[in-house]
Amino acid sequence: MADNGNGHFWDSLLTFMAGAATGFIVGILFAPASGQETRRKIKDQAAKTGEAAKESYEKIAKEAEKGIRLVKEKTGESVDAIRDFIEKKREEFKTKAEEEK
């Protein structure tokens, strides 16, 4: 369902977010600040990163739901078309069989 470009985008986004978080943490650890302040900054950044990950997950989940609905809709249309075709052929067969009698 998803093309490779879309999957590549999400992989790149995840990689970027992980790199940004890692860079932030390394920067904080080497910055001249007290241990308490450093822990607070790490905690704040972890909360922000968690929120960003949650928002990304929610976007992906919504897109997946849309895709599932579309597949169900198209499948239902296909099943209806097949039923109509079978019914039409059944009627044609009955008509032909009655004509031959």
Biopython code that builds the backbone (N, CA, C, O; Angstrom):
import numpy as np
from Bio.PDB.StructureBuilder import StructureBuilder

atoms = [
    (1, "MET", "N", (0.813, -1.191, 0.000)),
    (1, "MET", "CA", (0.000, 0.000, 0.000)),
    (1, "MET", "C", (0.852, 1.249, 0.000)),
    (1, "MET", "O", (0.638, 2.140, -0.822)),
    (2, "ALA", "N", (1.808, 1.334, 0.897)),
    (2, "ALA", "CA", (2.658, 2.514, 0.946)),
    (2, "ALA", "C", (3.786, 2.338, -0.054)),
    (2, "ALA", "O", (4.349, 1.251, -0.176)),
    (3, "ASP", "N", (4.115, 3.396, -0.761)),
    (3, "ASP", "CA", (5.225, 3.297, -1.682)),
    (3, "ASP", "C", (6.541, 3.493, -0.934)),
    (3, "ASP", "O", (6.557, 3.935, 0.215)),
    (4, "ASN", "N", (7.634, 3.158, -1.599)),
    (4, "ASN", "CA", (8.936, 3.225, -0.942)),
    (4, "ASN", "C", (9.311, 4.639, -0.538)),
    (4, "ASN", "O", (9.993, 4.820, 0.470)),
    (5, "GLY", "N", (8.888, 5.647, -1.289)),
    (5, "GLY", "CA", (9.198, 7.026, -0.954)),
    (5, "GLY", "C", (8.613, 7.416, 0.382)),
    (5, "GLY", "O", (9.278, 8.085, 1.173)),
    (6, "ASN", "N", (7.392, 7.016, 0.652)),
    (6, "ASN", "CA", (6.741, 7.346, 1.917)),
    (6, "ASN", "C", (7.432, 6.632, 3.078)),
    (6, "ASN", "O", (7.640, 7.228, 4.135)),
    (7, "GLY", "N", (7.783, 5.381, 2.892)),
    (7, "GLY", "CA", (8.493, 4.635, 3.924)),
    (7, "GLY", "C", (9.864, 5.233, 4.180)),
    (7, "GLY", "O", (10.307, 5.306, 5.326)),
    (8, "HIS", "N", (10.537, 5.662, 3.122)),
    (8, "HIS", "CA", (11.844, 6.295, 3.257)),
    (8, "HIS", "C", (11.730, 7.589, 4.044)),
    (8, "HIS", "O", (12.601, 7.897, 4.858)),
    (9, "PHE", "N", (10.668, 8.348, 3.813)),
    (9, "PHE", "CA", (10.450, 9.595, 4.545)),
    (9, "PHE", "C", (10.370, 9.332, 6.035)),
    (9, "PHE", "O", (11.035, 10.007, 6.821)),
    (10, "TRP", "N", (9.560, 8.355, 6.434)),
    (10, "TRP", "CA", (9.376, 8.080, 7.862)),
    (10, "TRP", "C", (10.663, 7.544, 8.480)),
    (10, "TRP", "O", (10.983, 7.868, 9.624)),
    (11, "ASP", "N", (11.407, 6.720, 7.726)),
    (11, "ASP", "CA", (12.696, 6.234, 8.230)),
    (11, "ASP", "C", (13.656, 7.399, 8.444)),
    (11, "ASP", "O", (14.350, 7.467, 9.458)),
    (12, "SER", "N", (13.688, 8.316, 7.476)),
    (12, "SER", "CA", (14.567, 9.477, 7.587)),
    (12, "SER", "C", (14.150, 10.364, 8.750)),
    (12, "SER", "O", (14.999, 10.862, 9.490)),
    (13, "LEU", "N", (12.849, 10.562, 8.914)),
    (13, "LEU", "CA", (12.353, 11.392, 10.009)),
    (13, "LEU", "C", (12.732, 10.787, 11.361)),
    (13, "LEU", "O", (13.188, 11.496, 12.258)),
    (14, "LEU", "N", (12.544, 9.495, 11.498)),
    (14, "LEU", "CA", (12.888, 8.816, 12.747)),
    (14, "LEU", "C", (14.386, 8.912, 13.023)),
    (14, "LEU", "O", (14.799, 9.165, 14.154)),
    (15, "THR", "N", (15.194, 8.709, 11.991)),
    (15, "THR", "CA", (16.643, 8.810, 12.140)),
    (15, "THR", "C", (17.040, 10.225, 12.554)),
    (15, "THR", "O", (17.879, 10.406, 13.437)),
    (16, "PHE", "N", (16.436, 11.229, 11.914)),
    (16, "PHE", "CA", (16.727, 12.617, 12.255)),
    (16, "PHE", "C", (16.368, 12.907, 13.704)),
    (16, "PHE", "O", (17.146, 13.534, 14.424)),
    (17, "MET", "N", (15.185, 12.453, 14.138)),
    (17, "MET", "CA", (14.752, 12.708, 15.515)),
    (17, "MET", "C", (15.700, 12.047, 16.518)),
    (17, "MET", "O", (16.047, 12.644, 17.537)),
    (18, "ALA", "N", (16.112, 10.818, 16.224)),
    (18, "ALA", "CA", (17.031, 10.114, 17.123)),
    (18, "ALA", "C", (18.372, 10.841, 17.175)),
    (18, "ALA", "O", (18.958, 10.984, 18.248)),
    (19, "GLY", "N", (18.859, 11.301, 16.027)),
    (19, "GLY", "CA", (20.123, 12.033, 15.988)),
    (19, "GLY", "C", (20.042, 13.352, 16.733)),
    (19, "GLY", "O", (20.971, 13.730, 17.447)),
    (20, "ALA", "N", (18.916, 14.058, 16.564)),
    (20, "ALA", "CA", (18.740, 15.335, 17.250)),
    (20, "ALA", "C", (18.701, 15.132, 18.766)),
    (20, "ALA", "O", (19.310, 15.897, 19.515)),
    (21, "ALA", "N", (17.993, 14.112, 19.210)),
    (21, "ALA", "CA", (17.917, 13.836, 20.649)),
    (21, "ALA", "C", (19.283, 13.455, 21.194)),
    (21, "ALA", "O", (19.676, 13.906, 22.271)),
    (22, "THR", "N", (20.004, 12.628, 20.454)),
    (22, "THR", "CA", (21.342, 12.221, 20.892)),
    (22, "THR", "C", (22.271, 13.431, 20.957)),
    (22, "THR", "O", (23.008, 13.599, 21.928)),
    (23, "GLY", "N", (22.236, 14.264, 19.932)),
    (23, "GLY", "CA", (23.062, 15.470, 19.919)),
    (23, "GLY", "C", (22.743, 16.393, 21.074)),
    (23, "GLY", "O", (23.642, 16.965, 21.690)),
    (24, "PHE", "N", (21.471, 16.536, 21.367)),
    (24, "PHE", "CA", (21.070, 17.388, 22.478)),
    (24, "PHE", "C", (21.620, 16.858, 23.800)),
    (24, "PHE", "O", (22.176, 17.606, 24.604)),
    (25, "ILE", "N", (21.454, 15.563, 24.005)),
    (25, "ILE", "CA", (21.904, 14.959, 25.270)),
    (25, "ILE", "C", (23.422, 15.065, 25.412)),
    (25, "ILE", "O", (23.923, 15.389, 26.488)),
    (26, "VAL", "N", (24.151, 14.794, 24.336)),
    (26, "VAL", "CA", (25.614, 14.897, 24.399)),
    (26, "VAL", "C", (26.016, 16.349, 24.678)),
    (26, "VAL", "O", (26.922, 16.605, 25.471)),
    (27, "GLY", "N", (25.339, 17.292, 24.026)),
    (27, "GLY", "CA", (25.627, 18.704, 24.259)),
    (27, "GLY", "C", (25.377, 19.111, 25.697)),
    (27, "GLY", "O", (26.161, 19.861, 26.280)),
    (28, "ILE", "N", (24.299, 18.626, 26.265)),
    (28, "ILE", "CA", (23.969, 18.938, 27.654)),
    (28, "ILE", "C", (25.002, 18.333, 28.602)),
    (28, "ILE", "O", (25.414, 18.972, 29.571)),
    (29, "LEU", "N", (25.415, 17.105, 28.319)),
    (29, "LEU", "CA", (26.362, 16.435, 29.210)),
    (29, "LEU", "C", (27.724, 17.136, 29.247)),
    (29, "LEU", "O", (28.402, 17.127, 30.274)),
    (30, "PHE", "N", (28.118, 17.740, 28.128)),
    (30, "PHE", "CA", (29.419, 18.407, 28.076)),
    (30, "PHE", "C", (29.330, 19.910, 28.361)),
    (30, "PHE", "O", (30.358, 20.584, 28.422)),
    (31, "ALA", "N", (28.131, 20.436, 28.532)),
    (31, "ALA", "CA", (27.970, 21.866, 28.833)),
    (31, "ALA", "C", (28.263, 22.106, 30.314)),
    (31, "ALA", "O", (27.996, 21.251, 31.158)),
    (32, "PRO", "N", (28.811, 23.274, 30.612)),
    (32, "PRO", "CA", (29.086, 23.568, 32.034)),
    (32, "PRO", "C", (27.795, 23.937, 32.765)),
    (32, "PRO", "O", (27.338, 25.079, 32.696)),
    (33, "ALA", "N", (27.216, 22.971, 33.461)),
    (33, "ALA", "CA", (25.996, 23.200, 34.240)),
    (33, "ALA", "C", (26.020, 22.236, 35.417)),
    (33, "ALA", "O", (26.758, 21.250, 35.414)),
    (34, "SER", "N", (25.213, 22.529, 36.411)),
    (34, "SER", "CA", (25.150, 21.648, 37.573)),
    (34, "SER", "C", (24.463, 20.336, 37.192)),
    (34, "SER", "O", (23.731, 20.267, 36.205)),
    (35, "GLY", "N", (24.707, 19.319, 37.980)),
    (35, "GLY", "CA", (24.081, 18.024, 37.719)),
    (35, "GLY", "C", (22.569, 18.102, 37.757)),
    (35, "GLY", "O", (21.891, 17.488, 36.933)),
    (36, "GLN", "N", (22.038, 18.852, 38.709)),
    (36, "GLN", "CA", (20.586, 18.992, 38.834)),
    (36, "GLN", "C", (20.006, 19.676, 37.593)),
    (36, "GLN", "O", (18.975, 19.247, 37.073)),
    (37, "GLU", "N", (20.660, 20.729, 37.122)),
    (37, "GLU", "CA", (20.177, 21.439, 35.938)),
    (37, "GLU", "C", (20.278, 20.543, 34.694)),
    (37, "GLU", "O", (19.387, 20.539, 33.844)),
    (38, "THR", "N", (21.368, 19.792, 34.605)),
    (38, "THR", "CA", (21.557, 18.882, 33.476)),
    (38, "THR", "C", (20.461, 17.818, 33.461)),
    (38, "THR", "O", (19.893, 17.530, 32.408)),
    (39, "ARG", "N", (20.163, 17.239, 34.612)),
    (39, "ARG", "CA", (19.104, 16.217, 34.674)),
    (39, "ARG", "C", (17.746, 16.809, 34.291)),
    (39, "ARG", "O", (16.953, 16.158, 33.611)),
    (40, "ARG", "N", (17.481, 18.039, 34.725)),
    (40, "ARG", "CA", (16.222, 18.698, 34.382)),
    (40, "ARG", "C", (16.123, 18.916, 32.871)),
    (40, "ARG", "O", (15.072, 18.678, 32.276)),
    (41, "LYS", "N", (17.217, 19.367, 32.252)),
    (41, "LYS", "CA", (17.214, 19.591, 30.801)),
    (41, "LYS", "C", (16.994, 18.285, 30.043)),
    (41, "LYS", "O", (16.243, 18.238, 29.068)),
    (42, "ILE", "N", (17.663, 17.220, 30.507)),
    (42, "ILE", "CA", (17.487, 15.910, 29.855)),
    (42, "ILE", "C", (16.041, 15.443, 29.999)),
    (42, "ILE", "O", (15.450, 14.945, 29.042)),
    (43, "LYS", "N", (15.476, 15.603, 31.187)),
    (43, "LYS", "CA", (14.084, 15.204, 31.428)),
    (43, "LYS", "C", (13.132, 15.999, 30.528)),
    (43, "LYS", "O", (12.214, 15.429, 29.938)),
    (44, "ASP", "N", (13.350, 17.312, 30.425)),
    (44, "ASP", "CA", (12.503, 18.150, 29.569)),
    (44, "ASP", "C", (12.607, 17.731, 28.106)),
    (44, "ASP", "O", (11.595, 17.637, 27.410)),
    (45, "GLN", "N", (13.827, 17.479, 27.641)),
    (45, "GLN", "CA", (14.014, 17.080, 26.244)),
    (45, "GLN", "C", (13.399, 15.701, 25.988)),
    (45, "GLN", "O", (12.816, 15.474, 24.927)),
    (46, "ALA", "N", (13.521, 14.797, 26.930)),
    (46, "ALA", "CA", (12.915, 13.470, 26.782)),
    (46, "ALA", "C", (11.395, 13.589, 26.670)),
    (46, "ALA", "O", (10.765, 12.880, 25.885)),
    (47, "ALA", "N", (10.817, 14.487, 27.458)),
    (47, "ALA", "CA", (9.360, 14.692, 27.384)),
    (47, "ALA", "C", (8.966, 15.254, 26.023)),
    (47, "ALA", "O", (7.969, 14.832, 25.436)),
    (48, "LYS", "N", (9.753, 16.210, 25.520)),
    (48, "LYS", "CA", (9.456, 16.790, 24.199)),
    (48, "LYS", "C", (9.590, 15.742, 23.101)),
    (48, "LYS", "O", (8.756, 15.665, 22.199)),
    (49, "THR", "N", (10.642, 14.939, 23.183)),
    (49, "THR", "CA", (10.857, 13.897, 22.188)),
    (49, "THR", "C", (9.736, 12.865, 22.246)),
    (49, "THR", "O", (9.259, 12.406, 21.208)),
    (50, "GLY", "N", (9.315, 12.498, 23.452)),
    (50, "GLY", "CA", (8.206, 11.550, 23.601)),
    (50, "GLY", "C", (6.920, 12.099, 23.005)),
    (50, "GLY", "O", (6.168, 11.365, 22.365)),
    (51, "GLU", "N", (6.665, 13.371, 23.209)),
    (51, "GLU", "CA", (5.458, 14.000, 22.655)),
    (51, "GLU", "C", (5.516, 14.020, 21.129)),
    (51, "GLU", "O", (4.516, 13.759, 20.460)),
    (52, "ALA", "N", (6.695, 14.332, 20.583)),
    (52, "ALA", "CA", (6.848, 14.345, 19.124)),
    (52, "ALA", "C", (6.642, 12.941, 18.554)),
    (52, "ALA", "O", (6.017, 12.777, 17.506)),
    (53, "ALA", "N", (7.168, 11.935, 19.245)),
    (53, "ALA", "CA", (6.987, 10.553, 18.789)),
    (53, "ALA", "C", (5.514, 10.158, 18.846)),
    (53, "ALA", "O", (5.019, 9.477, 17.948)),
    (54, "LYS", "N", (4.816, 10.581, 19.891)),
    (54, "LYS", "CA", (3.390, 10.276, 20.024)),
    (54, "LYS", "C", (2.600, 10.920, 18.890)),
    (54, "LYS", "O", (1.721, 10.286, 18.306)),
    (55, "GLU", "N", (2.911, 12.182, 18.575)),
    (55, "GLU", "CA", (2.215, 12.867, 17.486)),
    (55, "GLU", "C", (2.478, 12.174, 16.154)),
    (55, "GLU", "O", (1.565, 12.024, 15.341)),
    (56, "SER", "N", (3.723, 11.751, 15.926)),
    (56, "SER", "CA", (4.054, 11.042, 14.686)),
    (56, "SER", "C", (3.293, 9.731, 14.606)),
    (56, "SER", "O", (2.781, 9.373, 13.546)),
    (57, "TYR", "N", (3.216, 9.016, 15.716)),
    (57, "TYR", "CA", (2.479, 7.756, 15.745)),
    (57, "TYR", "C", (1.005, 7.987, 15.425)),
    (57, "TYR", "O", (0.401, 7.225, 14.669)),
    (58, "GLU", "N", (0.429, 9.042, 16.003)),
    (58, "GLU", "CA", (-0.984, 9.329, 15.761)),
    (58, "GLU", "C", (-1.230, 9.654, 14.289)),
    (58, "GLU", "O", (-2.243, 9.240, 13.727)),
    (59, "LYS", "N", (-0.318, 10.389, 13.664)),
    (59, "LYS", "CA", (-0.459, 10.702, 12.233)),
    (59, "LYS", "C", (-0.394, 9.423, 11.403)),
    (59, "LYS", "O", (-1.194, 9.220, 10.489)),
    (60, "ILE", "N", (0.562, 8.568, 11.734)),
    (60, "ILE", "CA", (0.704, 7.308, 10.997)),
    (60, "ILE", "C", (-0.537, 6.440, 11.192)),
    (60, "ILE", "O", (-1.016, 5.824, 10.241)),
    (61, "ALA", "N", (-1.058, 6.388, 12.414)),
    (61, "ALA", "CA", (-2.249, 5.582, 12.694)),
    (61, "ALA", "C", (-3.451, 6.095, 11.898)),
    (61, "ALA", "O", (-4.226, 5.301, 11.366)),
    (62, "LYS", "N", (-3.607, 7.419, 11.816)),
    (62, "LYS", "CA", (-4.719, 7.984, 11.042)),
    (62, "LYS", "C", (-4.590, 7.632, 9.565)),
    (62, "LYS", "O", (-5.581, 7.283, 8.923)),
    (63, "GLU", "N", (-3.385, 7.721, 9.026)),
    (63, "GLU", "CA", (-3.173, 7.372, 7.623)),
    (63, "GLU", "C", (-3.456, 5.884, 7.386)),
    (63, "GLU", "O", (-4.027, 5.512, 6.360)),
    (64, "ALA", "N", (-3.060, 5.053, 8.326)),
    (64, "ALA", "CA", (-3.334, 3.615, 8.199)),
    (64, "ALA", "C", (-4.833, 3.345, 8.223)),
    (64, "ALA", "O", (-5.325, 2.516, 7.457)),
    (65, "GLU", "N", (-5.563, 4.037, 9.096)),
    (65, "GLU", "CA", (-7.017, 3.873, 9.153)),
    (65, "GLU", "C", (-7.657, 4.282, 7.839)),
    (65, "GLU", "O", (-8.573, 3.615, 7.360)),
    (66, "LYS", "N", (-7.180, 5.384, 7.248)),
    (66, "LYS", "CA", (-7.703, 5.811, 5.949)),
    (66, "LYS", "C", (-7.461, 4.732, 4.899)),
    (66, "LYS", "O", (-8.346, 4.414, 4.104)),
    (67, "GLY", "N", (-6.258, 4.175, 4.905)),
    (67, "GLY", "CA", (-5.918, 3.127, 3.950)),
    (67, "GLY", "C", (-6.791, 1.894, 4.127)),
    (67, "GLY", "O", (-7.238, 1.299, 3.147)),
    (68, "ILE", "N", (-7.032, 1.515, 5.365)),
    (68, "ILE", "CA", (-7.870, 0.341, 5.636)),
    (68, "ILE", "C", (-9.299, 0.584, 5.153)),
    (68, "ILE", "O", (-9.912, -0.288, 4.537)),
    (69, "ARG", "N", (-9.828, 1.793, 5.445)),
    (69, "ARG", "CA", (-11.179, 2.124, 4.978)),
    (69, "ARG", "C", (-11.260, 2.065, 3.459)),
    (69, "ARG", "O", (-12.232, 1.546, 2.911)),
    (70, "LEU", "N", (-10.254, 2.591, 2.779)),
    (70, "LEU", "CA", (-10.239, 2.595, 1.322)),
    (70, "LEU", "C", (-10.212, 1.171, 0.773)),
    (70, "LEU", "O", (-10.927, 0.851, -0.177)),
    (71, "VAL", "N", (-9.383, 0.320, 1.376)),
    (71, "VAL", "CA", (-9.313, -1.077, 0.923)),
    (71, "VAL", "C", (-10.653, -1.772, 1.133)),
    (71, "VAL", "O", (-11.120, -2.496, 0.254)),
    (72, "LYS", "N", (-11.276, -1.556, 2.293)),
    (72, "LYS", "CA", (-12.578, -2.170, 2.555)),
    (72, "LYS", "C", (-13.622, -1.687, 1.552)),
    (72, "LYS", "O", (-14.429, -2.475, 1.058)),
    (73, "GLU", "N", (-13.603, -0.396, 1.258)),
    (73, "GLU", "CA", (-14.560, 0.173, 0.314)),
    (73, "GLU", "C", (-14.369, -0.423, -1.080)),
    (73, "GLU", "O", (-15.337, -0.835, -1.719)),
    (74, "LYS", "N", (-13.131, -0.466, -1.545)),
    (74, "LYS", "CA", (-12.840, -1.003, -2.875)),
    (74, "LYS", "C", (-13.148, -2.487, -2.934)),
    (74, "LYS", "O", (-13.640, -2.978, -3.950)),
    (75, "THR", "N", (-12.863, -3.209, -1.853)),
    (75, "THR", "CA", (-13.168, -4.641, -1.826)),
    (75, "THR", "C", (-14.667, -4.860, -1.908)),
    (75, "THR", "O", (-15.124, -5.743, -2.634)),
    (76, "GLY", "N", (-15.438, -4.071, -1.177)),
    (76, "GLY", "CA", (-16.894, -4.185, -1.219)),
    (76, "GLY", "C", (-17.432, -3.899, -2.606)),
    (76, "GLY", "O", (-18.336, -4.591, -3.073)),
    (77, "GLU", "N", (-16.885, -2.879, -3.279)),
    (77, "GLU", "CA", (-17.310, -2.564, -4.637)),
    (77, "GLU", "C", (-16.990, -3.719, -5.581)),
    (77, "GLU", "O", (-17.793, -4.045, -6.455)),
    (78, "SER", "N", (-15.823, -4.341, -5.412)),
    (78, "SER", "CA", (-15.430, -5.458, -6.263)),
    (78, "SER", "C", (-16.342, -6.652, -6.048)),
    (78, "SER", "O", (-16.744, -7.310, -7.008)),
    (79, "VAL", "N", (-16.666, -6.932, -4.804)),
    (79, "VAL", "CA", (-17.562, -8.057, -4.504)),
    (79, "VAL", "C", (-18.939, -7.814, -5.113)),
    (79, "VAL", "O", (-19.543, -8.730, -5.671)),
    (80, "ASP", "N", (-19.433, -6.594, -5.008)),
    (80, "ASP", "CA", (-20.729, -6.267, -5.607)),
    (80, "ASP", "C", (-20.692, -6.428, -7.122)),
    (80, "ASP", "O", (-21.646, -6.934, -7.712)),
    (81, "ALA", "N", (-19.615, -6.009, -7.750)),
    (81, "ALA", "CA", (-19.493, -6.141, -9.202)),
    (81, "ALA", "C", (-19.460, -7.613, -9.611)),
    (81, "ALA", "O", (-20.058, -7.994, -10.617)),
    (82, "ILE", "N", (-18.769, -8.427, -8.840)),
    (82, "ILE", "CA", (-18.709, -9.862, -9.141)),
    (82, "ILE", "C", (-20.085, -10.495, -8.975)),
    (82, "ILE", "O", (-20.498, -11.304, -9.805)),
    (83, "ARG", "N", (-20.795, -10.135, -7.911)),
    (83, "ARG", "CA", (-22.147, -10.666, -7.708)),
    (83, "ARG", "C", (-23.070, -10.285, -8.855)),
    (83, "ARG", "O", (-23.831, -11.116, -9.350)),
    (84, "ASP", "N", (-23.001, -9.017, -9.280)),
    (84, "ASP", "CA", (-23.826, -8.565, -10.400)),
    (84, "ASP", "C", (-23.492, -9.337, -11.672)),
    (84, "ASP", "O", (-24.390, -9.728, -12.418)),
    (85, "PHE", "N", (-22.217, -9.554, -11.915)),
    (85, "PHE", "CA", (-21.797, -10.297, -13.096)),
    (85, "PHE", "C", (-22.316, -11.729, -13.053)),
    (85, "PHE", "O", (-22.830, -12.236, -14.050)),
    (86, "ILE", "N", (-22.182, -12.386, -11.894)),
    (86, "ILE", "CA", (-22.657, -13.775, -11.761)),
    (86, "ILE", "C", (-24.170, -13.846, -11.954)),
    (86, "ILE", "O", (-24.671, -14.747, -12.627)),
    (87, "GLU", "N", (-24.893, -12.900, -11.365)),
    (87, "GLU", "CA", (-26.350, -12.883, -11.506)),
    (87, "GLU", "C", (-26.751, -12.683, -12.969)),
    (87, "GLU", "O", (-27.679, -13.328, -13.456)),
    (88, "LYS", "N", (-26.065, -11.806, -13.649)),
    (88, "LYS", "CA", (-26.341, -11.556, -15.067)),
    (88, "LYS", "C", (-26.100, -12.815, -15.889)),
    (88, "LYS", "O", (-26.923, -13.171, -16.732)),
    (89, "LYS", "N", (-24.996, -13.483, -15.655)),
    (89, "LYS", "CA", (-24.684, -14.722, -16.395)),
    (89, "LYS", "C", (-25.683, -15.823, -16.058)),
    (89, "LYS", "O", (-26.049, -16.615, -16.925)),
    (90, "ARG", "N", (-26.128, -15.876, -14.797)),
    (90, "ARG", "CA", (-27.123, -16.870, -14.396)),
    (90, "ARG", "C", (-28.434, -16.650, -15.164)),
    (90, "ARG", "O", (-29.049, -17.594, -15.658)),
    (91, "GLU", "N", (-28.843, -15.377, -15.249)),
    (91, "GLU", "CA", (-30.066, -15.047, -15.989)),
    (91, "GLU", "C", (-29.914, -15.380, -17.471)),
    (91, "GLU", "O", (-30.835, -15.915, -18.087)),
    (92, "GLU", "N", (-28.752, -15.064, -18.041)),
    (92, "GLU", "CA", (-28.512, -15.395, -19.448)),
    (92, "GLU", "C", (-28.568, -16.903, -19.662)),
    (92, "GLU", "O", (-29.125, -17.370, -20.655)),
    (93, "PHE", "N", (-27.996, -17.663, -18.739)),
    (93, "PHE", "CA", (-28.000, -19.119, -18.846)),
    (93, "PHE", "C", (-29.422, -19.656, -18.762)),
    (93, "PHE", "O", (-29.796, -20.542, -19.530)),
    (94, "LYS", "N", (-30.228, -19.121, -17.825)),
    (94, "LYS", "CA", (-31.623, -19.563, -17.695)),
    (94, "LYS", "C", (-32.400, -19.253, -18.965)),
    (94, "LYS", "O", (-33.159, -20.087, -19.460)),
    (95, "THR", "N", (-32.205, -18.052, -19.485)),
    (95, "THR", "CA", (-32.916, -17.652, -20.705)),
    (95, "THR", "C", (-32.532, -18.563, -21.855)),
    (95, "THR", "O", (-33.398, -19.001, -22.613)),
    (96, "LYS", "N", (-31.252, -18.854, -21.995)),
    (96, "LYS", "CA", (-30.781, -19.715, -23.073)),
    (96, "LYS", "C", (-31.314, -21.135, -22.902)),
    (96, "LYS", "O", (-31.686, -21.777, -23.884)),
    (97, "ALA", "N", (-31.355, -21.629, -21.669)),
    (97, "ALA", "CA", (-31.837, -22.982, -21.418)),
    (97, "ALA", "C", (-33.326, -23.075, -21.727)),
    (97, "ALA", "O", (-33.781, -24.091, -22.253)),
    (98, "GLU", "N", (-34.100, -22.025, -21.407)),
    (98, "GLU", "CA", (-35.531, -22.039, -21.695)),
    (98, "GLU", "C", (-35.779, -21.950, -23.189)),
    (98, "GLU", "O", (-36.741, -22.545, -23.674)),
    (99, "GLU", "N", (-34.963, -21.241, -23.929)),
    (99, "GLU", "CA", (-35.120, -21.129, -25.376)),
    (99, "GLU", "C", (-34.854, -22.457, -26.059)),
    (99, "GLU", "O", (-35.470, -22.755, -27.082)),
    (100, "GLU", "N", (-33.960, -23.252, -25.522)),
    (100, "GLU", "CA", (-33.594, -24.524, -26.127)),
    (100, "GLU", "C", (-34.662, -25.591, -25.871)),
    (100, "GLU", "O", (-34.692, -26.604, -26.571)),
    (101, "LYS", "N", (-35.516, -25.390, -24.906)),
    (101, "LYS", "CA", (-36.537, -26.379, -24.596)),
    (101, "LYS", "C", (-37.627, -26.361, -25.565)),
    (101, "LYS", "O", (-38.573, -27.139, -25.446)),
]
sb = StructureBuilder()
sb.init_structure("model")
sb.init_model(0)
sb.init_chain("A")
sb.init_seg("    ")
for serial, (resi, resn, name, xyz) in enumerate(atoms, 1):
    if name == "N":
        sb.init_residue(resn, " ", resi, " ")
    sb.init_atom(name, np.array(xyz, "f"), 0.0, 1.0, " ", f" {name:<3s}", serial, name[0])
structure = sb.get_structure()
